[in-house]
């Protein structure tokens, strides 16, 4: 989900494990030479999802042994799950309950006002609705589930859990 600290945690974990870090949104922005918010406003979410899938394929074709930070919706699309759910990939669900996510949003008001909305509604309403809609998909598509309330603790738990897959 948004505000689960995905990018922060994956970047720090990649440094600790000495692995390449790829942030999907930054990757796509670099390919487009354009902010995603602008791309989505000028096109559509459907166009963006097709593009996202194309670049997700490209990332996996051109990298190995890396840590990938995904958006909160990436795994909800079947075409993306086909790419992500292969034997070689370990999918980690950074779980935060909705109250924790809302607390983070409220603490980061300047940032959440600049986030692209999926529904163009109030961010708190949007997050709560989408959280409830997607929780089942998240729950069905992971190898490791880590409760994410503290960055350092989460990274340490990830390192311990990932050892099972070495």
Helices and strands as residue ranges (DSSP letters): H 6-17, E 20-23, H 24-32, H 36-42, H 45-62, E 66-69, G 74-76, H 78-84, E 92-95, H 98-107, H 109-112, H 123-140, E 144-147, H 151-162, G 163-165
